[in-house]
Structure formats: C-alpha cells, structure tokens
Amino acid sequence: MSGALTVRRGTPADNRALGEVMFDAVRNGPSLYTPAQQAAWVPEPRGGTDWDERLASQCVFLAERGGLIQGFLTLDPPDYVDFAYIRPASQGQGLFRRLHDAVEQEALHRGQTRLHVHASLMARPAFAAVGYQVVEEETVEIRGESFRRFAMEKRLAS
C-alpha cells in the first residue's frame, strides 16, 4: 500500500466506513472462528441509527491511508476499549499499536489509571503485546453461536 498512514479522531461522517472495516476484518481476515461464527458476529456491515448512537458516545481513533480507513479503535469512557478492528491488508504493520497509543493517551488525559477490554481470540495477542493481562476467559453467545473471549486489563502509568 502506498501513501502515509495518518491517525486521527473519527467523526460521524466516518461511521459507515467503520462498519465496513469491522465487516472486512471479521469476514475476510484470518480467523480462529468458524465461518458460521464469523457470520453470526458480523452478518453485514454495521450502519444506521443504532450504530451512529453507539459510536457517538465514544472516542473513535482511526487510521487511514490514501483516504481509505485501514482500522479503528474506540474508547468508551471512562476506560473501556469497545471496538478494535484492522483491515486484513493492514494487519501486522504496527497499526494496532499506533491506534492503541492514541486511545491510551486519551484515557490518561481523562485521568484514568486502567483500560479494559473484552478481546476476541484474534485480538487477544495484540492487546497482550501492548501490556494487557487476561483477567477472565468467557464464553458469550451471539445469534446462536458461542464465542470464547477474554476480559483483559491494563494498568496505566500516570
């Protein structure tokens, strides 16, 4: 891919594209989940009023190259990382770390002492690489499919 990668705050105008990034990451990227689980997790790109309302309460950080959003992470205040998705073509290039740094700086700016997340099988290694520890392994059900995920936490240096 050509062009410089930039990280910026998302705006409501980005929401539709963020839904497409999430769909691309889950449905087209490498996965430890079955095709049935992937289809249940993200049956179609997210969009619409519910999606807009959910993102409106969060700090969205996205990375783009050549005008195309490559990935995003969100901070649901005060300290929850809600969404973390990277397009398959941009995985393994340090993009997650750059986005997470932006989320962590925002949390520190807000006076937080920790971040926590419910990480998927695919996201767990990325979160572990930036200092998160598994607190609990969980199984959740989405649209009739069971998913393993991990409650993880990172203590922030003040």
N, C-alpha and C positions, 0 to 999 in steps of 0.2 A: 504494500500500500504506500502511496506517495503522499507527501504533504505532512506538515507538522501537526502533532496531536495537541489539542488545547483542552483544558479542563475549565469548566465554567458552571455557574449555577443554572439550573433549569428554570424555565418559565412555563406557564400554562400552554403556550404555543408548542412546546416540545412534547406534551403528553401523549399524543397519538404515536409519535415516533418511539417513545419509550415503551409503549405497549408492543410495538413491532420488535424492538431489541429483545424484550423479555421472551416473546414468542420464538424468535430466531435462536436465542441462547438455549432454551429448553428443548425445542423441537428439532433443531438442526445441528446442535453441537454434540461433542462427545458426552456420553451419559452413563451413569451407573444404574439408571432407572430403565424399566421396560418401556417399549413403545406405548403400551396401554397406560402406564403411569404418566408418561410424558403428555399424552393426550388428555388425561384427566386433570393434570396440573394446569396446563395452559391449552384449552381446546381451541382458542383463537386469539389473535392479538387483543390485548385489553384496550378499552376505549369507552367513551361515553361519560355520562354524568357521574356515576359511581366512581370510576377511575379518576376523573378530574377532582372530585371531592376528596378522595383518599390522598392524592398527591398534594393537594392544596395545603394540607396541614403539615407537610414535611419539607425539610431542606433537601432539595434534589441537586446532586452534583453529577454532571455528565461530561463525557469526553467525546470530542468529535474530531474528525479528520476529513478535510475536503467537503465540509458541510454535512457529513453523514455521522450520526451519533453511533459511536462504537460500544459504549457501555454507560452504565449509571449505577450509582449508589444513593440511597436516601437515608436521612436521619429523621426519625420520628421522635420529636422532642419528648422528654429531655435527653434520652440516652439509648434509644433502640434503633439499630440498623435494620430497616424493614425490607428494602429491595437491594439486590446486588446482582447485576446481570451484565455480562460481557458477550458481544457477538463472537461466534466461533472463530472467525477470521482474525480477531484481535486478541484472542486468549494467549497467554504465555508470553506477553510482551511487557509486563510490568504495569499494565493499565489498571488492574485492580488495586495495586499498591498506591498508585497516584490518586485514584478516586478515594480510597480509604484515608489517605493522608488529609484530604480536604474535609472529609467527614469528621475525622479526629480533631482537626484544628477548630472546626465549628463547635464541637462538643466542649473542648477546652475553653473556648471563648465564652461559652454559656455557663462555665463553672462546673462542668461535670467531672466526676472522678472515675467513671467507668463507662464502657459501652457494652451492650449485649445484643445478641442476635440468635435467631433460630436458623442454623445453617443446614443446607441440604448436603447430601453425600458429595456432590460436586463442589460445593462452596467451602466445605469444612477445611480442606487443605489450604485454601487461600486465606481464610481467617486465621488459621493456626500460624501461617507464615508471618502474619503481622501482629502476633502476640496473644491471640485469644486462646483460652483454655476451655475444654469441654466441661460443663457443669452437670449435664444430664443428657442421656440419649433418650429420644422419644419416638413414638410411632403415632402418626396422625392419619386421618382418613380424609380424602378429598374425592368427591364424586365416585365413591365406591372402591377406590384404590387406597391401599395402605402405603405410607411413606415413612422411612426412617429419616430422622433429622436430629440435630444436635443443638441443645441450648448451650451457648458459648458466651464467655465474658472476657473482657479485657480491662484491667485496671490502667488508668491513665496517669502519667506522671504530671504533676502540676508545675 
